[in-house]
Amino acid sequence: MIPPKLKKGDTIGIFSPSSPASATAPIRYQRALTFLRAKGFKIKEGILVGKQDFYRSGSIKARAEELNSLIRDPNVTCIMAIIGGMNSNALLPYIDYEALKQHPKIIIGYSDVTAILLGIYEKTGIITYYGPTVVASFGEFPPFVEQTFHYFLNVVGISAKFPYQIESPVMWSEERIEWEQQTRAKIERHNTIRCLQPGRVSGRLIGGNLNTFQGIYGTPYFPYIQTGDILFIEDSYKDIATVERSLTLLYLSGVFERIAGLIIGKHEQFDDKGSGRCTADVLLEIIGIPTFPVIVDFDCAHTHPIITLPIGATVQLDATNVTLTILTENDNPNEKGDAYDNFISK
């Protein structure tokens, strides 16, 4: 099931599934709303915008009701998380999946929002989108905010066409700047994506934030990773010991015996504990030489810019040439195009 595409004049509903970023980072939040409105979108704020219940935006039921009210609103086309956090999984038993089945919408976010994206996909079959959040992504300064918007529209915009070979950004950043004090663009670094194991495969794209997996793995809300799937994973501010534990969970569950390909996203501010090793090194220690294609440092992560990926779509991973192509996600699988240019011209 594919939700209707986004066009100028449509309404983006925004919700706070976990952390209260609209309350703790109001300057950045307002900058994000200004950016999205300038692009031609209407905004409908959820009932918890500006609210804070210590470490979260509200109670479990209040957060679920905020999301459900946007799901049930016929005027809302896209539902975007303000940010992630730690506790989005608590909403899963209370989401109105039947309403979404009747009227599919674009559901987008990343990090802890992984729980909601995977849960909705598993319960409804609706493609969900691993991509930008309001505060973290669209509250950023140019050039990265514009690049993130470019990738966003090329997948969810009205002019999106597939197959779509994703062009990796030339520059990227993981610079840490306190959000409410940020007054400049982040320092740009030359981008490098590398092949860990060559090969070319096609399959269903599934994945998200590696640490968040542990809050839903093995539950009815986590899609079974099937033979032939292409898995993508990413994480932020974790140390190497935590990453080893998370990858080992997948290994012990037989995931690496079933998947056809693996995409490892950039790890923002990775702590190698003085080892000099990275996520790829940990993977090789756990599983040995991969029997499937693998690329490392893809830009589907907490870093800037972030590439939007459709969970449940069919993609082709060409690790040898370090490319990812979304093959089929809408009803025009044989067309190609740049949705960003088409969107801006309308």
N, C-alpha and C positions, 0 to 999 in steps of 0.2 A: 504494500500500500504506500502510495507516494502522496504527500501533502501538496496542496496547491502552491505554486511558486509565488514569490514575493515581488510586488511591483510598487512603484511610487504611489503614494497616497494610502497604502495599506497601513494597518495598525500593528505595531509590535507591542505585545504585552510583556511586562517585565516582572519577575518574581524573585524572591529571596529564599531559596531552599535550605540555606544553612547559615553562613556568616552574614552579619548585618552590615555589609559594606556601604549601603546607602546612608547609614547613620554614622559610621566610623570614618568614611572618606567622602563627605558631602561635596567637596570642591571637585574632586575627580568624577563623582557621579553626575554632577550638573554639566561638566564638560562633555561627558559621554552623551547625555541627552541632547545637548546643543548640536553635537556632531551628527547624530542620527536624524534629528529634525531637519538639519540643513541638507541632508541627503533626500529629503522628501517624504519621510515617514511620520506617521502619527504615533504617539506614545500613550499607552495606557498603563499606569502604575498600579502594581498590586497593592493589596491592603496593608502589607507590612513594610512598604517603603518608608524609610526614616525611623523605623522602629528597631528596638534592641532589647533582647532578653538575655543579658549577660553575654554568653559566647555565641548566641544565635539570634535570628531575627524574630522568633516567636516560638510558641509551643508547637509540638508536632502537628496537632490538628489544625492550628491556625495556618501553619505553612502549607499543609495539604489543601486547605480550603482556598488559600490564595491562588495556588496553582489551578485548582479545579474551577474557580470562577473565571479564569482566563480560558481554560479549555472549553467551558460552556458558552463563552461570549461569542456570538456569531460574527462580530465585527473584528475579532482578533485573528490575524493570519499567521503570525509568528510569535512564539513564546520564547523569550530569551532570559536566561538566568542573569541576575545582577553579578553574581560571583558564586564560587563553590563554597568550600569549607571542610567540614568533617562529618556532617550528619544528614546528608540528603537521603541516605538509605532509609531513614525513619519514615519517610513519606510514602514509601512503596505500597503498603497495604491499603492506603486511603485514596489513591489516585483514581479518578473516574475514567477507567480504561474504555468503558462502553461508549461514553460520550466522544472520546477520541476516535473510536472506530467509526462512529457515525459521521463525524466531521473532522477528518485528519488535519492537523496543523503542523507547521514547522516547529520542532522543539530543538533548541540549541543551547549548548554550553560546553564546558570542559572541566577537567579536574574532578572534584567531588560530584559534580553533576553527572558524571559517568553512571552512577547508580540509577538515576532517573532515566537517562537515555537508553541504557541497556534494559531496564525494567519495562519501559514502554514498548521497546522493540520486541521483547520477548512476549509480552502479554497481548499485543495488538497486531504485530507484523508491520507496523508503520515504520518507515525509515526515519531515523533520528540523526541529528547532526552534531558531530564533535567539532566545535568551533568556538568563536569568540563569545565572551560574556560582556555585559554592559560596562561595568567599572574597570575591570582588568584590561580589556581590549580596546574598547571605544573611548575610554577616558585617557588613552595614551596620546602623545603628541605626534605630529608628522615627523618623518615620513612613514613610520610603522603603522599608524592608525589607518592611513589610506591604503597601504598594502594589505592589511588584514581585511579591510572592507572589500577590496578587489577579489580576494580569494573567497570571501563570503558570498558575494553576488555571483561569482562564476559557478557556484553550486546551487544556491537557493533562489537566485534571481529569476525573473520571468523570462529572460533571454538565455538562460543556461542551456547548453547543448552538449550532448554526449555522443561519442567518446570525448573526454576532456583530459588531455595530458597536462598534468600540473607542472608548471615551471617553478622551480625552486627559487626563493628570493636570493638576490645577489649578496645582500647584507643582512645581518641579524644582530640581536642584542639580548643579553641576560643581565644587564647592569641593574643593580639594586638602587633605587632612589625612593625615599619615603614619599608616598603618594601625595599627601597633602602639602608637601613642601616642593614638589616637582614643578619647575618652571621652564624646563628645556627638554629637548629631545634626548633620548638615550644614545650613548656612544655606539656607533655602528662598527661591526666587525665583519670581515669577509667570510662568506658562508662556504662551508664544505660539508657535503654529504658523501658518505663513502660506502662502498660495497664490502660487506664482510664475507659473503658467500654468493658467487655468481649464479645466474639462472634467470629464467622468465616463466612466470606462472600466472594463471587467472583464477579467481575464486571470490567467495563472499568476504567482504571486509567486516571485521568485528574487532572490538577492542576499546581502549580508553586508558584511563589513569591506572597505573599498575597498583598503587597503594590502595586505591578505592576498591579494587577487586576483592580485597580481603573482607570488606563489609557486606558483600552480597554473594561471593563465590559459593556454589553448592546449594543456593536457595532457588526457589521457583522464579526468581526475578533475574537470574543470570543465564543468558542464552548458552546452551551447550555448544562448545567449540567443536565443530564437526571436521571430519576428514576433508581436506581440500580448502579449508578456510585460510584467509590471509589475516594474520593477527597484527594489530598495531598497539604499542604500549609506550607510555611516557610517564615521567615523574618529575617532582620538583622538591628541592631542598631536603633530599633524603641522603643518608650515608650509605656507604657500600655494604655494610652489614644488613641494613634493611632491604636493599635491593637484592642481595643474595637470598634472603628469606623469601621475598616475593617471587623471584624467578624459580626458586626451588619448589614452591607451591605448585606452579604450573608444570614443572617437570614431574613431580610426584603424581600429579593428576593425569599424566599422559598427554598433555596438550602438545608438547613438542614432537610427539609421535604422530599426531594427527594433522597438524597444520601444513599448508603447502608453501607458506612464505611468512616472513616476519619483518615488520617495520619497527625500528626502535627510534623513538623521538628524542630530541634533545633533552637532556636532563638539566634543568635550571639549577645553578649553584650546587653541583654535585660535590659531596664530601667523600673523598676517597680514603679518608683516615690515614693519610700519609703513604698509602700503598702504591700510588702511581698508576692504579688500574681504573678502568672505566666499566660501564655497564656491559659492554660487549665482551670485555675480558672475563667478567663474572659468568656470562652466558656460556662462553667457551669452556670454562672450567666445569660447569655443571653438566653440559650436554655433549662436550667434545666438538668435533667438526660438524657443523650443521648439515643435514641432508636436504635442506631446502634453501632457497634464496633469502638473503638477509641484507637489508640496508640499515645504516646507522646514522643518527643525527638528523633525521627528517624533521621538518618544521611544523609538526602537529602537536606542539607542546606549550609549556608555560612561557616560553620565550617569545620574542617579537620578531617578525609578524607570525601569526598563527594561521595555518592552512585549514580550511573547513573540509571535513571528511564525512561522507554519508555512511552511517552504520547500517549494514544490510545490503549495500549496493554491490554490484559485481565490478571488480577492479582487476587490472593487470599490473603486476609488479615485475619490472625488468631491473633486477639488481645489477646485472652486468653493466647496463648503461645508466644505472641509478635514476630510474624514472618510475613514476606511478601514474597510471591512467585510469580514470573512472570510465568504465565501459558502458554500463547501463544503469541509469538511475531515473530516467523519465521515459516518455513515449517516443522519443526521437533518437534512438540509439545510433543511428548512422550519420548524424549531423555533427559538425564541429563549429566552434565559434568562441568569441570572447564576450561573455555576458556583460562584463564591466563596461566596455566601450559602447555596447548597444544600450545599456541602461542609462548611461550618462547622456546619450544623444536623444533620449526620449523626452 
